[in-house]
Amino acid sequence: MTEIFERALRYLKAGLSIHFSGPSGTGKTSLALRVARSLGRPFSIIYGNSDFSSADLIGGNYGYRRKKTIDNFIHNVYTIEEDFQLRWLDKQLTKACREGHVLIYDEFSRTRPTINNILLSVLEEGVLFLPGSDAEKQTIAVHPEFRIIFTSNPLEYAGVHKTQAALEDRMVTIELNEMDRETEVAITMANSNLSGKDAEKVVDIVRDYRVIVPSSKNCTVRTCIKIAKVMAYEELSEYRSSTIKNMVAEILFSESRHPLINRKEMYPQVLSLIEKHL
C-alpha cells in the first residue's frame, strides 16, 4: 500500500489525474483522502450518484439578485429602477477548478456517463464549461494546481455505470485488490485502540470467516475495525466472555447479507472459529 501511495502522489504532482479502482473494502477512499492531504492543498469530496445532473457538479442559477435605485432629484418626483439578475452558485467541481483545490470524486461511476462528460474538457484542455451562467463567463480556465482523484467499484456492482473510454483515457487507473494480512492489521490498529497482537486476532477471525462462509465478500477491513472498536472497550479478560463472542458473531453475520446463509446452522461453526482466535 505504501508503494501505491507513493506512485499516486507522484502522478498527481506531475499534473495527472488518478483513479483507484477495486472491490468494496480495499481502502480506496481512505487512500484517496491520505493522498489528498499529502498534497498540502485544500480538498473536498463528491460522492457519485445516479440522480446527479450537471448542476450538482458545476453549479447553477439558484436565485435572483435584486437591485433597486430611487432617484428623487426633483422634490416629490421619484424614479425607481429595479434590476433582477440570476445568481450563479458554484458547486465543488467549479470551486476546485477556480481555486486549485484537490477534488476526490468517490464512486464516480455511479454518476451517469453523460453527466461526467463535463470532465473531458477539464482534464484535456484545462477548460470548464459552465452552461447557463452569464454569457461572458461560460468558461473558466482550470487552475494549474487543480487535481482530481477518482474512485470506483467494479462494473458488476449494483448501480455502477460503464465509464466512457474518453474519460478513462484521461486518468491513470490504479487497481486495488484485496489487502494482505499485514495491511489489514495495520489499518485495524490505526482505527482502534487495540495492540498489534489483538488486532491480529481480529483480522484472523475475519479472514477465516471469509473462508468458511459463502458469499462473505462484504467482510472487509471495515468489519475488522468494527470488531476492534468493540473489543477496545473491553478488558482482555472479557474477550472470551459469551457476550463478546456473540457480539463478534453478530457483526460478522451482519456483514454477510446473503439469503443462502443460514445463521442458525452456521452459528456453532462461527462461534468455534471465534473461540479459536480469542
URBEL-V344449 format. One record per run of one state. SS is the DSSP state (helix for helix, strand for strand, loop for the rest). FROM is the first residue (numbers start at 1). TO is the last residue. Records with the same first field share a line. If there is no record, write none. Layout:
# URBEL-V344449
SS->FROM-TO + FROM-TO
This chain:
# URBEL-V344449
loop->1-1 + 14-17 + 23-27 + 39-42 + 48-53 + 75-76 + 91-91 + 100-101 + 107-107 + 111-112 + 117-117 + 125-126 + 130-134 + 138-138 + 142-146 + 153-164 + 169-171 + 177-180 + 191-195 + 213-220 + 233-235 + 239-241 + 255-262 + 278-278
helix->2-13 + 28-38 + 54-58 + 92-99 + 108-110 + 113-116 + 118-124 + 135-137 + 165-168 + 181-190 + 196-212 + 221-232 + 236-238 + 242-254 + 263-277
strand->18-22 + 43-47 + 59-74 + 77-90 + 102-106 + 127-129 + 139-141 + 147-152 + 172-176
